[in-house]
Amino acid sequence: MKGIMKVQKPMHRRAVRLCAGALSALLLLCSTLTGCQGGEPGGETKTDQTGIPGDDSYTYRIDMGKYWSAINAGGSDYLTLVNKSVTVSASYAPSTLVTLDPSYTLYGKEIQMESNAALAAEAMLLELWSYGWTDILITSGYRSYQYQSTLFNTYLAREQEAHPAWSTARCEQEVLTYSARPGTSEHHTGLCMDLIVNDSNPVLDESFAKHPAYAWLQENAYRFGFILRYPDGKESVTGYQYEPWHYRFVGIEAATAIHAGGLTLEEYLSRSGG
Ligand SMILES: [Zn+2]
């Protein structure tokens, strides 16, 4: 079973649709495994499901059948590093983008992610909802270079208006504390998403960390192949201030190592020689 669950096809051959109708032969193959959901915790089959040796402390609440293959995605495509010093060109785009089901997004807006990351995101969100946190939604995923450029310039104009005495360089410096210069945003990869609390005034800020879902995410996001990309206290490594809402898909194998080691993606890649 382990071999089946870890089958990895090239990204460009994937045509994964998020809509529930996409039941495939894979799901049939997985059906024997999903029967174990809620079964004996710590059973041998669970280890086979997750591919995490010895990790038997968690029982998934949702039917993970159609998600295992996506969550087990791995390799260099999923470890792409984009930060302030490692940039992408204006022409860069992920190979396979899919549109998320609008029921998972804030205001039902159209958000795209890389296909496996999108499936993993759906699984993690459904798991969050199963705990009653149905106010957690996805507010951003893939952003094109052009979009990031527009966003950056909008923030810059806002800072200039708020601080008329500041030079453009000073205003840019300010914007760079919370937004990426075009070419330096991980959102270009299609592998990350921003989660948000859908309350009366949904905003992306550190208040996300006060939601009970955040504590759960800190413990369990890796089980869905995601890491908290900009942890508190790691600004000097990631170049970004703490973002409790920003989750990056790296696949469950890397996510498990990163979680266990308390690492950032930068630290993980440098240790693994990547
Ligand atoms: Zn983000």
Boltz pocket constraint, residues with backbone or C-beta under 6 A from the ligand:
constraints:
  - pocket:
      binder: B
      contacts: [[A, 187], [A, 192], [A, 193], [A, 194], [A, 245], [A, 246], [A, 247]]
      max_distance: 6.0
